[in-house]
Amino acid sequence: MSPDAGAPKASEEQVQDGEKKQEETGEEQPRQEAWAARRDLIAHGPDFVSTLVARDQFGQTGGYHYGDQHFHLGARAEPPPTLSGPVPQAEIDELERVFQSCVSFDQALDRLKDERLVILCGGRETGRRSAALMLLRRLGCGSVRSLIPPASFPALSDQVDTPAGYVLCDLVVSRNRPLVEAEVLALREQLQRSRAHLVITVEPSASLGGIASVRWEPPSAEDVLHAHVTPATGEAVWPGLLALTAVEEFLTRHHRPQEIKQFALQLIAHHRGDIDEAELAAWGETAVRTQVSRWLTDAKPELHDKAFLISLAVFDKAPYAVTAELSDSLFVRLHTLQEPNVPPRIPVFGSSQEDRLRLAHADGYVTTEVTEWGPLKDRFCARFRDERTALLLLEEVWNLHPSARPALGEWIRKLADDRRPLVRTRAASAAALLARADLSSTMAHLIEPWADGRQPHTWLTAANALTMTELLDVPAISRILHDWCTGEVESRRWTAIRAYGLLGPVHHEKTLAALVDAMHRPPPAGENELSAEDDEVPEEARQLADAVELLLLAVREPVLTALSELLTTDRLVRPHALLAFLQACRQTNGDDSDRPPVLDWYARAAAGEDLATARHLVAFWDALLTDRTHNRTALGVLRSWVRGADNDPETESALASLLGALITTPTNRRRVSHLLDTESRRSHSPAAVRLSKHLSLD
């Protein structure tokens, strides 16, 4: 019976049931403010999004450490030996020439000498078969024979009937087929009678019970590389070769022993002058591409594990549970595409976490996850050891396996409808990575359908995708954004405007110019002028203000200077600039102080004698107070700042400086005096009383 025979059948409808409820009820996700959307993009996006703002990278724990390197055992499945018979002597001789011993090898050798049988427990493609062969060679076995895994463990006793060394690789030991101590003892007794020795290799997750084994931990990549290179080059040149940038870069990543062997050949060729260092460095990416190709095209891993690998490429450095959960829905779509008449089976308690990470050449680590409710500690996350893997894997699936596009595209579109900001952001980042591989197809399959959707949350996903695509320096994105921003399709204008706001910190001059162009186009039919109440502000005007607000808060002085000039010279830009500045004033830092960033900005400018910036900020405030549309809201912002100053001396000091600069006109003096008098009498604000005295408004 198959281990998965009892697994429940999972139809596509069952997996997508929760996803369809939202569509059936017509439920819309609430509109997300631009500043909050930017925080989500930075918090949940992949590493290249850090271009938008400097931020700390997650740490890591766990794994095996060799010096400054971080290794985890395991990888994808290697093919079993093709012969059941004598292992060629030439193979063992060649292996002995380059084999590098290690602590776990010595432990296994001692046990094999004493007990004639050792079980070597280690990940595939970590050199465990080579270690098994060398254990028998070091023990002095004249001949070494490879055994086919038997139908039952007791049948092994009939095969070890001559005084030779035997190796049995990839013995399946599971909960359904566990090792039994009595059978192991009987096998050892037969080995003693035959004067034979046997090495068995199994997976780390093998169910061994209390039966003794040796955990195979391979030597470091540097030691293995040294063993392969120095027989051809000599020891004298090794330090110089090790210091090459290409070699240092290679050793920072995890590699299978076969890949190290191939790199050693390239390094020897470089030493001989056959290739230069650039060609040597390029081999590393070739190795990653080869690994990715094998994952996708070989019979192993199974489709369920292939779906996990693709999901990890999308959710690299995200919580492992999210990656595994969502990989199941991708598996259902891939399986339905491949075998539409066979219901997919999801092994609910199938592969272990350790096995999956080993397969993916990935590390697990504990970190703090950023959520909308605050940081959550001790979250177990997973990441590929080689940061190039995610991009190359998605590129290979999208470009070289186009039959998978319908399933992958549908899966990513469903991710964009998820309620979790992390999942929605990673849907956008996946689209960006695919756009780098094939822009036109990704626009047609993902980004344009999002931008043309009926619900604004899909427009935001399109904006995030275009933002990240631009950060990846994909050609034509600037043209697309400008055309959409000034075009006739409302949803695409919204998308481009939001993307421009997110891109502001990177390309603020180009962004502001495009937004000003959008402000000069005639308003959409049926939209009114800006009004005092937020819910009466036309949606497109609000988006333009959101984008300019992001520019102000993220870039500051250059944008403030440009807007200050337009404030008095461009009547079409003025209302958008005022609304953007007002929205920026209503933001908080989000830290414990909750202090308004614009007020802090003014305080630093005034104290640091940046008189131009201070003058521009005062000019904006003066324009708000004299503007009939925004006067009431602006006074409300000042009122909230006064209340915040009750228990914050720094806020009170900054506010005293700003109000002092504003009351130079009789009208503003009356406004500020009335505001402080009202707050001191009705709210009993001590800061209002002190500010009135300081400004001589009593």
N, C-alpha and C positions, 0 to 999 in steps of 0.2 A: 504493500500500500504506500502510495506517495505521501511524503510528509505534509503536503498541502492538500491531500485528498479531502480532509475535513474542513477546509477553508470555505467560507461562505461565498456563493456566487454574487458578484456585484454588477448589476446592470448599470448602463450609463445613466439611466433615469434615477436610480437610487443615489449614485454619487453626486449627481447634479441637482437633487431634489431641493436642497437648501438654496442653491443658486437660482432656481427657477421661481421660488416663492416671491422674490422681490419683483420679478417681471410680471407675475400674475396679478399682484396687488397694485402694481403701478407705483410702488413706493419710491420716493426720491431721496437721495442722500442730501443732507443740508449743505448749503453753500459754505465753502470754506474761505475764510479771509486770506488775502494774499500773503500776509506776514506769517500766518500759521502754516500756510501751504509751503512756504519757503523753509520753515523750521522742519517740517516733515521730510522734505526733499533732502535736506542736509543730514538729518538724523538717520534716515532709513535707506538712503541711496548707497550704491557701491562707492569704492574709494575715489574714482575719478571725479565724483561730485564735490570732493573737498576743494576743488578749484574755486568754488563759490565762496568759501570761507575757511580759514585755518581751523582745524579741530584735532583733538587727540585721537589717536588710533587705539583700537581695543588691544588689551594685553592678551596673554594666553597662559594657560596652565596645562599640565599633563604632557604625556608623550615621553620619548626617550631623548635625552640630551647628550650630545657628544661635543664638548667644547662649546662653541658658539652656534652649533648647528642644532636643528630640531628635527628629529626623525620619528616616524611612526612606521611600524612594520606593516607590510602587506601591500597588495595591489590587486590587479585583476587576475583571473585564473590563468595558469600556464598549462599548456597541453601535457597530458600524462605521457610517460615513455611509450614509444611505439612498439618496443620489443619485450617479450617475456623470455629472457635468455641471457647469455653472457653480455655484459657491458663491454664495449670495445676497449682494449687495453690502451689504444692511442688516445681515447677520450680521457681516460684517467691520468695518463702521463701528462697530457696538456694541462689538465686541471691542476695537477700537483705543482706544475711550474709557476702558476700564478695564484694559487689558493692562499688566502690570508686567514690565519687562525684567530681565535678570539676566546673570551672566557667561557661562553656557553659551549663552544666546541670542545674545550678541554674537559668541561664537566661531563659532556656526553661520552667522550672517549674513555674516561675513568669508569663510567657506569657500564659501557659496552665491554670493557676488559673484565669486569667483575661478574656481570650477569649475562653476557652473550646477547642480550636484547636491550635495545634502548628505543624509546618512543620520543621522537623529536617533534616538538609542538611549536609551529611557527607559521607565519603568513606565507601565502604563495608569492612567488617571484621575489623572495628574499634570499635565495641561494640555499634553501634547505636541502634540495636534492644534491647539490654539489657538496654540501657539508656531509650528507649521508655517504656519498661515494668516498670522500676523503677519510671519513672515520674508518671505513673498512680497509682503505689503503694503509693508513697509519698503523692499523692493528696487524698488518702483515698478511692479509688475506691474499692468496695467490690469484684467485679468480673471484670476480664479482658478478652476481647474477641479479637481474631485475625481475621482480615478480608482478604479475597482474593481480589486482585486488580480488580476493576470492569471494564467492557467493556467501560464504559463512566463515567466520573467523577460525573455527576449529580445522577447516580444510587447509590452513597454512602448514600445519604439522606434516602433511603429506608432501609438501613441496620443498621443505628444507631438509633433504635427506642425504646431502653430500657435504664434506668438509670444505665449505666455501663461504664467502661473504654474500649476504643477500640484502637487497634493498627493496622496500615496498613503499611506494610513494602514493600520497593522496588517499589513504585509507579513510573511508567514510565512517565516522563514529558519531552518531546522533542519539537523541533520546529514544528513537525507535530502534536503533541498532547500537546499543552501548557495549563497551568492553566488559567482559565478565572475568573477574580475577582468576577463577579456576581455569578458564581457557588460556589465559596468559601464562599461568604456571605450567600448564601442560605443554604449551609451545616452548617455554624455556627448557623444560626437561628434554624435549625432542632435540633442541639445539645442542644441548650438552651431549646427548648420545651421538649426534652427527658430527660433533666438534665444529659446528658452524656458528656464524654470527649474523644477526639480523638488525637492520635499522628501519624503523617505520616512521614515516612522516605523516602528521595530521594537522588539521586546522587548529588555531588557538581556541576556537569555540567547541572543540570536540568534547563529548561527554565521556570523560575518563573515570569518573568516580574517584576512588582512592588509589587508583593505579599510578605508580610513579612515572614521571616523564621529565624531560629536560626542555625548558623553554628556549627556543632558538632565537637569539638576538644577534643579528649579523654584525660584523665589524663596521666601523665608520666608512663612509664613502671615500674619505681621504686615504684610509689604509688600503681599501680595495683598489683604488686608482694607482696607488704607489706600487702595489704588488703586480699590476699589469704593465706599468710603464718602465720601471727600473731594470727589469731583465733586458730590455732593448736599448735603454739609454745610459744605464749606469747610475750609481748613486750620486755622483758628483754634481750632475746637472739638475737633480730633483728639486732642490730648494728654489732654483731659478724658474723652473717650470711651474712650481706651486704658487709662485708670486704673480704669475700672469693674471691679468684682470679676467680673462675668459675662464680660467680655471677657478679662480675665487668665486665668480658668479655661478659656475656650474655646481660647486660644492655647497652653495647655500640652499640648494633645492634637493628634494628627494628624487632618487633615481633607482630603477631596478638594476640588479647586478649586470644584466645584459647591456643596459644602456651605458653603465660605467665602462664596461669592456669596449663598447663601440667608441666612446669618447676617448678612451686610452689610445685606441688606434689613431684617432685624429690628432691627439697630442703628440704621439710619436711622429706622425707625418709632419706636424708643425716643427718639431725639433730637427727633422731632417731637411727642412726648407721646402717641403712639397706644397704646403698651404700657409697662408698668413694668419694673423691672429683674428682678423675679421671673419674669415671663413671658419675658424675654430669656434668663435663665439656664436655664429649662426647655427651651429650644429645643435645647440641646446633647444631652440625652438623647433627644429626638425624632430627632435626626440619627443617633444610634447605632442606635436601633430601626429606622430606615429602612434603614440599611446592612445590618443583620442580616436584615431581611425580604427584601432583594434577594438576599443570598447564598443564602437557602433557597428562594426561589420562582422566580428567574430560571433560564433554561436553562443559563447559565454562572454559576458554575463547575460542572464535571461532578460527578457523585455522589461520585466518589473524592475530589475536593477538598472537597466539602461534609462528608464524613466526617472529613477532616483538621481542618476548622474546629471541628467539634463536639469532636473529641479535644483540640484545643488549649484549648477552653473548660474541659475537665476538668483538663488538665495545664498550665494557665497558669503560667508561671515554673518549669517543670520541664524536664529535659533534652529537647532537640528530638528526639533519636533515639527516646526512649520514646514521645513523642507520635506520631511518624510510624509507628513499629512498630505501636502499638495501634490507630491509625486504620484500618489495613488490615483488621483483624478486624471493626471496626464497618462498614466498607464492604461486606464480604462479607455481613453480616447485612442491611444496608439493601438491597443489590442483590437478595438472595434474596427479600426481602419484596416488592420492586417488580417483579422479573422472575424468578419462580421457575423458569421453564423454560429460562433462559439462564444458562450457567455464568459466574460473574464472572471478569473478567480484571484482575489487579493489575499495573500497569506497574512492574516491579521497579526499573528505572532511568529512571523517567518524569520527573516534575516535579523541578526542582532545589530545593535548600534556599532559595536566594534568591527564586525565583519563588513558592514557597509562603508565605514570610513576607510578601512583598509583597502577595500576594492577601489575606492575613489581616490586613493593617494591623498587623503584629507586628514586634517588634524581636528580633534575636538578640544575645546577650551571653554573655560568658565569666565563670564564677563557680566557687565551690567547692561541691560537692554533699556533703551530710551523708549518710553511709551507716553501716550497722551495723559496718563495719570501720574507720571513721574518715573524715575528710574527704578527698574526691578533688578535686584541683585541675584547673583548665582544662576544666571541663565546659561545653559549649555549650548554653545554654538559650534558650527563646523565651517571649515574653510579648506580649499585646495592648498596643498603645500606650494605649488608653483602658481603664482598669480596669473600666469598666462592661460591656464587651463580653461577657465570659465569662458573667456572670449573665443578661444580656438574651438572649444566644444560646440558653442552655439553657432559659430560660423560654419562648422562642418555639417551640423544637422541641417541648417537652413540652405546652404549652397550645394552640398554634395548629396543630400538625401531629400530632394524636394517632395518625395511622396509623403514625408512626415509633416509637411507644411500645414495641411488642413487641421491636423490634430494639434500641432504645436500652436498655431495661430488661434484656434478656438480656446485652447487652455489659457493662453496669455490674456485673451479678451475677458475670460471669466475671472482671472486674477484681478483685473482692473475694476471689477464690481465688488470685490471683497470689502468688508467693513474695516479691515485692519489697515492703517496707513502704511505699515511696512510692506504688506502684500501689494497694495496698489502702486506704491513707489517702485517696487521691484518689477512689476509688470511694465512700467514705463522704461526702466533701465534696461530690461531685456529687449524691448523694442529698439532702444538706442543702439545696443550692441548689434542687433540684427541689421539695423539701418547702416551701420558701418560696413557690414558684409555685403548688403544689397539694398541700396536706398529705395529704388523704385518699387520693388516687391514689398518691402516693409511699409512704405507709405500706403500702398494699395491694400495690404492685408490688415494693417493695424492702425497706423497713425491717422489716416484720412477717415476711416470709419469712426474712430473715437471723436475726431474733430467735427464730424458731421452728425454725431449722435443727438438724441433728443434731450438728454440729461446733462446738466453742466458738469457733473463729476467726471464724465468721460472727456469733456473738453480739457479739464485739468490734467487728466492722464496724458492727453495728446500734448499739452503744453510742457509737462515734465519730460516727456519723451523727446520732444524737439530741443528742449533745453540741454538735456544730457547728450543728444546727438551733436549739438553745436560744441559742447565741451570736448567731444571726441574728435573735433576738427574734421567733420564730414563735410565735403564740398556741397554747395547748393543750399545749405540750410538757411544762410543769411538771405538768399533770394526768396526762398519759400516764406520765411517769416515776414519779409517786407511786403510781398505780394498779398499774403493773407491779411496783414494788418491794415492795408489800404484797399482791400477788395470789397466785394459786395455781399459775401456770405457772412451773416452775423456770427455764427458759431466759430468760424475760422478766424474772424477778427478777434473774438474773445480769446481764442487759443493763442494767437500770436501776441496779443497784448500781454497776456499773463507770462508767456515765455520771455518776452522782452524784459518784464519786470524781474524775473528770476535771473536772467543773464546780466542784469545791470552791473553788478560788481565786476564782471569780467570785461564787458564791452560797453561802458556807460555812455560814451560819446555817440556811438552808433545807435545804441538803444534809445537815448533821449531824442535823437534826430528822427528816428522812425516813429516814436510816440507823438512828437510834435506834428509830423505829417498826418498821422491819424486824427489828431485833434482838428486839423484844418479841413477834413473831408466833411461834407454835409451830414448832419445827424440822420439816423435811420428814420423812415416814415413813422409817424405816431409817437416819437419820443419828445418829451418836453425839456425845457431848460432846467438847470440844476435848481433844486429847492432846498429849503431849510432842513427838512426831515429826511433821514437816511432812506426810509422806505419809498420816498418819492424821487430819489435820484435815479435817472435812467441807468439801466444795467451797463451799457457800454461806457457811459461817463464814469460809472463807479469803477469799472475795470481799468480805465485809463488812470484814474486817481490811485488805484491800488498799485499799479505798475510804477507810477512816479513816486509814490510813498516808499516802495521798496528801494528805489534808487536813492532817495534822500537818506534813508536810514542806513543803507549799506555802503554808499559811496561818500555821502555827506558833502564836503566843501565844493568840489567841482560842480556837482549837480545844483547845489544851492546857489552858487554864483550864476550859473546859466539861467536858472529859473527866475532869479531876481531881476535879470535884465529883461526877460520876457514878460515879467509881471506888469511892467509899465508900458511895454511897447506892443504887445500882441494881445488883443482883446479876446481872441479865440482860445488862447492858451491860459489866460488869467483864471477863469473859473475852475479849470482842471487843476492848476497849480495850487490854488487856495484850498480846494477840497483835499488834495494830496497832503498838503502841509498840515491841515487840521487833523486828518486821520493819523499822521505821524505823531502829532502831539498827544493823541489819545492812547498811544501805545505805551507799554511799560517794559522794563528790562527783563521781567520774568524771573528775577532772582529774589532773594529774601527782602532786599530793600524796596522792591517794587517802585523804584524811582523812575520818573519819566525820562527817557533817553534824550528827548529834545531839550528839556530843561537842563539836564547835565551838559549837553552840547553847548548851550548858551553860556553856562557857568564857566566851563573850561575856556571858551573863546574869550570871554570878558576878563577872566583872571590871567590868561596867558597873553593878553594884549593882541589877540587876533581880532583887531577892531573891524576888519572887513566882514568877517563871518558874523560877529556879534551884531553889526549894523544890518546885515541881510536878514537875520532872524528877527530882529525888532521890526524891520520893515514888513515882513510877512505877518507878524502879529498885529501890527497897526492896520494892515489891509483887512485882516479878518475882523477886527473890531469895528471897522467902518463899513464893512460889507453887509448889506441888509439880509443877504441869504444866510450868512454864517455867523452873524453877530451873537445870536442867542447861544448857539452851540459853543462858540469860542469862549464866551463868558462862563459857560458850564465847565469847560476844561480848566479854566483858571480857578474856578471854585473848588474843583476836585484837588488841584495842586495845593491850594491853601489848606484844605483839610489834611492832606498828606503831610504838610509841614508841621502839623501839631506836635508830632513826636519824632521829627527828623530835622535836626538843625541845619544839615547841609542843604536839604530841599528849601528850607526857609531862607537861607542865605542867598541861594541862586534865585529864588523868587523875588526877594527884595531887590536884587540887581535888575532883573528883567522888568518888574513893575516900575522901578525908578526910571528906566529908559522909556517906558510907554507913556508916562503921565506928563510928558512935556507939552501936550496939547490940552486945552481946557476940556474938550469933550472926553478924552480918555481919562483925564483926572477925575471927572465926575463919575464915569463908569467904574473905575477902580475903587473910588471912595465908597460908592454905593454897594459894590460887591463886598468889600471888607466890612462895612458897617452891618450889612445884612448877616454875614457869617458870624460876626461877634455877638449880635443880639439873638439871632434865632438858633444857631448851632453852638453858641458859646465856644467858638474856636479861639484858643489862646494865641495861635499863630496869627489870626486875623487882627487881634488887638495889637500884638507886637508890630506887625507890618504897618498898621495905620500910624502908630507912633513913629516908626522909623521913617516913613515917607511923609510925615507931618501932614496927615490927612484928617486929623481930629478937628 
